[in-house]
Amino acid sequence: MSRSGRRQKKKKNRKALFAVEMVILALLTVVLLACIWVTQKFNLLNRRELDSDRLFTANEVNNSSEEGDESDTSSDLSGIELFALVGIDYREGNEAQNSDTLIIACVNHNAKTIQLVSIYRDTYLNINGPYEDYYFTKCNAAYNQGGAEQMLTMLNLNLDLSITQYVTVDFTAVADVVDALGGIDVELTREEVIHLNNHLQETSEVCGVAYDPIELPDQSVFDGAIVQTFHLDGPKAVAYSRIRQTAGDDFRRTARQRNVLNKIFEKAKTAGLGTLDSIMNAVFPQVETNLSNTKILSLIQPLLSYTITTEEGFPTRYQSGSELTVPVTGEDCIVPHTLEQNVIELHQLLFPDEEYTPSDTVVEYSQYLEWETGFTEDTMPDATDYGALEEGVTYEEAEAQGLLDNSDSYSEDDYYEDESYYEDESYYY
């Protein structure tokens, strides 16, 4: 090859190398900008480091009770992570911060699934730590009494778990997410629409929007168990998730909350970058968590491909109703019957591959409840499905099945309540 040919080849090589360097530089610039953008967004979160001296896990407490005992009673299985999702009402002037919503999210990275289990807020559990006297009361009081540490300790010791990660949100954040995603579609009965509209009066005021109730379709085509699909904006989604006046009471209210969460999750999977940016700007300032930036980043991509497979409530075996619980506990609450059996079934649900034996702590709590209430293993009820939504039928299905002449008729006059009933803070707690 001539000298001039060699010079031309070197020039071509230098140009190619320069082009590669420019591409790499451009990519590094994009990555750097993305990191800056993500960091700025994550800085909007309210970060809180937990006090390790006040947070106890089932492993820590039960393994320290007997020297040399290294058994794992908390289901700390490889590839499975547990998170506590907490909804708090930070309405202006509302000093009480009981957990309005408490959900355990079990993320199985092996099966690529998410299980959601609502802990009914009126469940009668010990909310004190392991080295204090028992204080059995409604479990939603734990957050108000001792913050995230006491709430997590309550879950861990009563349910034999080791949850150390949590996320707390104000309920108005849910409205912001739903609005940013363009709303969600939910099947409602006539009864639910009426109660949704009643709750919407106060919810709209808190969210700072005009009251815009759903117009009730004609009763001749929308009554009883018949459902129609309605498009809910943020305030309506929150109002829907607060309904507990229908059959199933608070048990079904938690099912509605999980339904909203599921629909948000599915819509977020396909949301564009601009939508996600809007959500982060609006919602992150209303979120408190101990998750690090690194942890959040490691979860985002996997979770978007996972599927929510389970939505249930805890406990499934219980005694409730003031006529049964007030005489033995002094509270209108939900008494696990028995706690030990409910915890066994919870572990079977979340960790089917686990060989689980209840810890001494759970056994002792369960025995105390039996002694206090008289609700013993001999009289243990069957598991209920009140924590699940009822299946409705469309008008066409009802007509085909001859269900249009049933007596389950709902009118606004039957179900409308005084506005103060829906604004009363004690109603929510």
C-alpha positions in Angstrom: 0.0 0.0 0.0 1.3 3.5 -0.9 2.2 6.0 1.7 -0.8 8.2 0.7 -3.1 5.2 1.0 -1.9 4.5 4.5 -2.5 8.1 5.5 -6.1 7.9 4.2 -6.7 4.7 6.2 -5.4 6.3 9.4 -7.7 9.3 8.8 -10.7 7.0 8.3 -9.8 5.1 11.5 -9.4 8.4 13.4 -12.8 9.5 12.2 -14.4 6.2 13.2 -12.8 6.4 16.6 -14.0 10.0 17.0 -17.5 9.0 16.0 -17.5 6.2 18.6 -16.2 8.6 21.2 -19.0 11.1 20.5 -21.6 8.4 20.8 -20.2 7.2 24.1 -20.0 10.9 25.3 -23.7 11.4 24.2 -24.8 8.3 26.1 -22.9 9.3 29.2 -24.5 12.7 29.0 -28.0 11.1 28.7 -27.2 8.8 31.7 -25.9 11.7 33.7 -29.0 13.9 33.0 -31.2 10.9 33.8 -29.4 10.4 37.1 -29.8 14.1 37.9 -33.5 14.0 37.0 -34.1 10.9 39.1 -32.2 12.3 42.0 -34.1 15.5 41.9 -37.4 13.6 41.9 -36.4 11.3 44.7 -35.4 14.4 46.8 -39.1 15.2 46.8 -39.7 12.2 49.0 -39.9 12.6 52.8 -37.2 10.3 54.0 -37.2 9.0 57.5 -34.6 6.7 59.0 -36.2 4.2 61.5 -35.0 4.0 65.1 -33.6 0.5 65.3 -34.0 0.6 69.1 -37.8 0.8 68.7 -38.2 -1.6 65.7 -38.5 -5.3 66.4 -38.8 -8.2 64.0 -40.1 -11.7 64.7 -36.6 -13.2 63.9 -34.9 -10.8 66.4 -37.3 -11.4 69.2 -37.9 -15.1 68.9 -34.3 -16.1 68.1 -33.1 -14.1 71.1 -35.5 -15.8 73.5 -33.5 -19.0 73.6 -29.8 -19.0 73.4 -28.5 -20.9 70.4 -31.9 -21.1 68.7 -31.4 -20.0 65.1 -34.7 -21.0 63.7 -36.4 -18.6 61.3 -40.0 -17.9 62.2 -40.5 -14.8 60.0 -40.5 -16.2 56.5 -37.4 -14.4 55.4 -37.3 -16.4 52.2 -34.9 -15.8 49.4 -36.4 -13.7 46.6 -39.3 -12.5 48.6 -39.6 -9.0 50.0 -42.3 -7.5 52.3 -43.4 -3.9 52.5 -45.9 -2.1 54.7 -48.1 0.3 52.7 -49.8 2.8 55.0 -52.5 5.3 54.3 -52.8 8.3 56.7 -55.3 11.1 56.8 -53.4 14.4 57.1 -56.5 16.6 56.8 -55.9 20.0 58.2 -56.8 20.0 61.9 -56.8 16.2 62.1 -54.3 15.5 64.8 -55.1 11.7 64.9 -52.8 9.8 62.6 -54.2 6.3 63.0 -53.5 4.2 59.9 -56.6 4.5 57.8 -55.2 1.8 55.5 -52.6 -0.9 56.2 -51.6 -3.3 53.5 -48.8 -5.9 53.5 -47.3 -6.1 50.0 -45.4 -9.4 49.4 -43.2 -9.1 46.3 -42.0 -12.5 45.0 -39.1 -11.9 42.6 -38.9 -15.6 41.8 -42.6 -15.9 40.6 -42.7 -12.2 39.5 -45.9 -11.7 41.5 -47.3 -9.3 44.1 -49.7 -10.3 46.9 -51.7 -7.6 48.8 -53.1 -8.4 52.2 -55.1 -5.7 54.0 -54.9 -5.8 57.8 -58.3 -4.7 59.0 -57.8 -1.6 61.0 -60.1 -2.7 63.8 -58.3 -6.0 64.3 -57.6 -6.5 68.0 -53.9 -7.0 68.4 -51.1 -6.2 70.8 -49.6 -2.9 69.7 -46.8 -2.8 72.3 -43.2 -3.9 71.9 -41.8 -7.2 73.1 -40.5 -6.0 76.5 -43.6 -4.1 77.5 -46.9 -5.1 79.1 -49.5 -6.3 76.6 -51.7 -3.6 75.1 -54.4 -5.2 72.9 -56.5 -2.7 71.0 -57.4 -1.8 67.4 -54.2 -2.3 65.4 -54.6 1.0 63.5 -53.7 2.8 66.8 -50.1 1.6 66.6 -49.0 4.2 64.0 -50.6 7.0 66.0 -48.9 5.8 69.2 -45.4 5.2 68.0 -45.0 5.9 64.3 -43.7 3.6 61.7 -41.5 1.7 64.2 -44.4 0.7 66.4 -46.6 -0.1 63.4 -44.0 -2.4 61.9 -43.3 -4.0 65.3 -47.0 -4.7 65.8 -47.2 -6.4 62.4 -44.0 -8.4 63.0 -44.7 -9.7 66.4 -48.4 -10.5 65.9 -47.9 -12.1 62.4 -44.4 -13.6 62.7 -42.9 -11.4 60.0 -39.8 -9.3 59.6 -40.9 -6.2 57.8 -38.5 -3.3 57.9 -39.5 -1.3 54.8 -42.5 0.9 54.6 -44.2 3.6 52.6 -46.8 6.1 54.0 -49.0 8.3 51.9 -51.7 10.8 52.5 -55.0 9.8 51.0 -55.1 12.9 48.8 -52.0 11.4 47.0 -54.1 8.6 45.7 -56.4 11.2 44.1 -53.4 12.9 42.5 -52.1 9.6 41.0 -55.5 8.7 39.6 -56.0 12.1 38.0 -52.4 12.0 36.5 -53.2 8.6 35.0 -56.4 10.0 33.4 -58.8 8.2 35.8 -59.7 4.6 36.3 -62.7 2.5 35.3 -64.6 0.7 38.1 -67.7 -1.4 38.2 -70.2 -0.1 40.7 -73.6 -1.1 42.0 -76.4 1.5 42.6 -75.8 1.3 46.3 -72.1 2.0 45.9 -72.8 5.0 43.6 -75.1 6.5 46.3 -72.5 6.1 49.1 -69.7 7.3 46.8 -71.5 10.5 46.1 -72.1 11.0 49.8 -68.4 10.5 50.6 -67.4 12.7 47.6 -68.8 15.8 49.3 -66.1 15.9 52.0 -63.4 14.3 49.8 -63.9 17.0 47.1 -63.5 19.7 49.7 -60.3 18.2 51.0 -58.9 17.7 47.5 -59.8 21.3 46.6 -62.1 20.5 43.7 -65.8 21.2 43.0 -68.3 18.5 44.1 -69.2 16.6 40.9 -71.4 13.6 41.9 -72.0 10.7 39.6 -75.5 10.9 37.9 -77.5 7.9 38.9 -78.9 5.9 35.9 -82.6 5.0 35.9 -83.4 2.5 38.6 -85.2 0.3 36.1 -81.9 -0.6 34.5 -79.5 -0.1 37.4 -80.5 -1.6 40.7 -79.8 -4.5 43.1 -76.8 -6.6 42.1 -76.6 -5.0 38.6 -73.3 -3.2 37.9 -72.2 -0.5 35.5 -68.7 0.7 34.7 -68.0 4.2 35.7 -64.9 6.3 34.9 -63.6 7.7 38.2 -61.4 10.7 38.7 -59.1 11.1 41.7 -61.6 12.3 44.3 -64.2 9.8 43.2 -61.6 7.0 43.4 -60.8 8.0 47.0 -64.5 8.3 47.9 -65.1 4.8 46.4 -62.3 3.4 48.5 -63.9 4.8 51.7 -67.3 3.1 51.3 -68.0 0.7 54.1 -71.8 1.0 54.5 -72.6 -1.9 52.2 -72.7 -5.6 53.0 -69.2 -6.5 54.2 -68.7 -3.2 56.1 -65.0 -2.4 56.6 -63.9 -5.8 55.2 -65.2 -4.9 51.8 -63.9 -1.3 52.1 -60.4 -2.8 52.1 -61.3 -4.8 49.0 -62.2 -1.5 47.3 -58.9 0.0 48.3 -57.0 -2.9 46.8 -59.1 -2.7 43.7 -58.1 0.9 43.2 -54.5 0.1 43.9 -54.5 -2.7 41.4 -56.0 -0.4 38.7 -53.5 2.3 39.4 -50.7 -0.3 39.1 -51.9 -1.6 35.8 -52.3 1.9 34.3 -48.9 3.0 35.5 -47.3 0.1 33.6 -48.2 1.8 30.3 -47.8 5.4 31.4 -45.5 7.7 29.4 -42.5 9.5 30.9 -44.4 12.8 31.0 -47.2 11.2 33.0 -44.8 9.6 35.4 -43.1 12.9 35.9 -46.4 14.6 36.8 -47.1 11.8 39.3 -43.8 12.2 41.0 -44.1 15.9 41.2 -47.6 15.8 42.7 -47.3 12.6 44.9 -43.7 12.3 46.2 -44.0 15.3 48.6 -46.9 13.4 50.2 -44.9 10.2 50.7 -42.9 9.2 53.7 -40.6 6.2 53.4 -37.3 4.7 54.5 -36.5 3.2 51.1 -33.3 4.5 49.6 -32.9 5.8 46.1 -31.0 2.7 45.1 -33.7 0.5 46.5 -36.5 2.3 44.7 -34.5 2.2 41.4 -34.0 -1.5 41.8 -37.7 -2.1 42.2 -39.1 0.1 39.4 -38.3 -2.0 36.4 -39.1 -5.4 37.9 -42.4 -4.3 39.4 -43.7 -2.9 36.1 -43.6 -6.5 34.7 -45.0 -8.2 37.8 -48.6 -9.2 38.3 -50.9 -8.7 41.3 -52.1 -12.2 42.0 -53.7 -12.0 45.5 -55.9 -9.5 47.2 -57.1 -10.6 50.6 -57.8 -9.4 54.1 -56.6 -10.4 57.5 -57.9 -12.0 59.6 -60.3 -14.4 57.8 -61.5 -16.2 60.9 -62.8 -13.7 63.5 -65.5 -12.5 65.8 -66.9 -9.0 65.2 -69.9 -6.9 66.1 -70.3 -4.8 69.2 -72.7 -7.2 70.8 -69.9 -9.9 70.8 -66.7 -7.9 71.2 -67.5 -5.0 73.5 -68.5 -7.2 76.5 -65.1 -9.0 76.4 -62.7 -6.3 75.1 -64.4 -3.1 75.8 -64.1 -2.2 72.0 -66.2 -2.7 68.9 -63.4 -4.5 67.1 -62.4 -7.6 65.1 -61.0 -10.4 67.3 -58.9 -13.0 65.4 -60.3 -16.4 66.3 -57.8 -17.8 66.8 -54.8 -15.5 66.1 -52.5 -18.6 65.8 -54.7 -20.2 63.1 -55.0 -17.0 61.2 -51.2 -16.5 61.2 -50.7 -20.0 60.0 -53.1 -19.4 57.1 -51.4 -16.1 56.3 -48.0 -17.8 56.0 -49.5 -20.5 53.8 -50.8 -17.8 51.5 -47.7 -15.7 51.3 -45.0 -18.4 51.6 -46.5 -21.7 50.2 -43.0 -23.3 50.1 -42.2 -22.5 53.7 -42.3 -25.0 56.6 -43.9 -22.7 59.2 -44.4 -23.3 62.9 -45.9 -20.4 64.9 -43.4 -18.7 67.2 -43.7 -18.6 71.0 -44.7 -15.0 70.7 -47.7 -15.7 68.4 -48.8 -18.7 70.5 -48.6 -16.6 73.7 -50.6 -13.7 72.1 -53.2 -16.2 70.8 -53.6 -17.8 74.2 -54.0 -14.5 75.8 -56.8 -13.5 73.4 -58.5 -16.8 74.1 -58.3 -16.2 77.8 -59.5 -12.6 77.6 -62.4 -13.2 75.1 -63.4 -16.8 75.5 -63.1 -17.2 71.8 -61.3 -20.5 71.9 -60.1 -23.0 69.3 -63.1 -25.3 70.0 -65.5 -22.6 68.7 -63.3 -21.3 65.8 -65.5 -20.1 62.8 -65.0 -20.9 59.2 -62.9 -18.5 57.1 -65.0 -15.8 55.5 -64.8 -14.1 52.1 -66.0 -10.7 53.3 -62.6 -9.3 52.3 -63.4 -9.8 48.6 -65.6 -7.8 46.3 -69.0 -9.3 45.3 -69.4 -10.2 41.7 -72.1 -8.2 40.0 -73.9 -8.7 36.8 -74.7 -6.4 33.9 -78.2 -5.4 33.0 -78.2 -7.7 30.1 -77.0 -10.6 32.2 -79.6 -9.9 34.9 -82.3 -9.8 32.2 -81.2 -13.1 30.8 -81.1 -14.7 34.2 -84.5 -13.3 35.3 -83.0 -11.2 38.1 -84.7 -7.9 37.3 -87.7 -8.5 39.5 -85.7 -9.1 42.7 -86.5 -7.2 45.9 -83.0 -5.7 46.4 -84.0 -2.2 45.5 -81.8 0.8 46.6 -82.8 4.4 46.5 -81.1 7.6 47.5 -83.6 8.2 50.2 -82.8 4.8 51.8 -79.0 5.4 51.9 -78.4 9.2 52.0 -76.8 10.2 55.3 -76.4 13.5 56.9 -73.2 15.1 55.6 -71.7 15.2 59.1 -71.8 11.4 59.1 -69.2 11.3 56.4 -67.1 14.1 57.8 -66.9 12.6 61.3 -63.3 11.6 61.9 -64.3 8.8 64.2 -66.2 7.3 61.3 -62.9 6.7 59.5 -61.0 5.4 62.5 
